[in-house]
Structure formats: structure tokens, C-alpha cells
Amino acid sequence: MKVAQLIEIMNTLPPETEICALWWERETFDDVNEPITDECWTKVCNDFDNWDDAGANITDWVADAVIDNT
């Protein structure tokens, strides 16, 4: 996802809205092996965006936390 896409999504919410958010940037992983190319990072981001159940465990955790805290 491009930052512009995320900003567009976020702009649909009132600024005071509480959210849970995670994101990863290429620089986080640069020292894993060697510098990551633009092509590599684009492929990783595209694969992540198309991963159907990427957030399943996190969604389950948030749902459980809501139940535990109500």
C-alpha cells in the first residue's frame, strides 16, 4: 500500500477516532541481509496487500481484548 492510499483511508475518519494500527517500512528490514531494492520491497508490499488472512491473528487478538475489557 502506498502512503497516499493510507492517508486517503484515514481521512475518512474523524481525527479523534481511536484506532489500532501496524505498519512496516523497508528500512526496518534493510539490515536483515543487504539493502532491499525497490523491486523487492514493492513485491513484498504487493504480496502482503494480497494476503487474504494477513490480519486474522491480530483481528482475533483485538476481538478477544475487546471481550476481556468490556
Contacts in CASP RR format, 6 or more apart in sequence:
PFRMAT RR
TARGET T0000
AUTHOR 0000-0000-0000
METHOD contacts of the structure
MODEL  1
MKVAQLIEIMNTLPPETEICALWWERETFDDVNEPITDECWTKVCNDFDN
WDDAGANITDWVADAVIDNT
1 45 0 8 1.000
1 49 0 8 1.000
6 23 0 8 1.000
13 19 0 8 1.000
20 62 0 8 1.000
22 58 0 8 1.000
26 36 0 8 1.000
26 41 0 8 1.000
29 36 0 8 1.000
30 36 0 8 1.000
48 54 0 8 1.000
END
